[in-house]
């Protein structure tokens, strides 16, 4: 889950972590927790969650368009062919997070993604773990929301077994929340019922 803002007052009703920053509020209201079923979009979000490790999600969100430009629109077929020249180029790009390990992991993860996509489809690889339907939690307070679960630990192990890096269980759980595999909007947040209702009527 994105970190809770400590510098802004929480907008009434929304999950407290988005504060009042317009970019963060828009992300909360329109993206976070919405079921994503496109394999490439899922991979982009997992990649960005890996870059977030040790940083705030708002930092990554502010740099997201720079990441998309620098990483060829997160096209795994392009990124999977990259090598040291591209790593050095990215290390010089001030618009992104310049971390060699994360950059190299992204290139390796692109190759791993291509293998999964060819074999079974990356979206299926993710969504089959919940039989295609989001898990809807009913947390009333941020303190109740876990940092990881058995699902995220299992998926983390499976991703690493397929060659992925920077996919620890905490990163994976943040990913599952963001892409709607898990609905962790607090029950007091309007988005909780909206997303649960959207799935029920789909």
Buried (B, 14 or more C-beta within 10 A) or exposed (E): BBEEBEEBEBBEEBBBBBBEBEEBBEBBBEBBBBBBBEBBBBBBBBBBBBBBBEEEBBEBBEBBEBBBEBBBEBEBEEBBEBEEEBBEEBEEBEEBBEBEEBBBBBBBBBBBBBBBBEEEBBBBBBBEBEEEEBBBBEBEEEEEBBEBBEBBBEBBEBBBEBBBBBBBBBBBBBBBBBBBBBBBBBEBBEBBBBBBEEBEEE
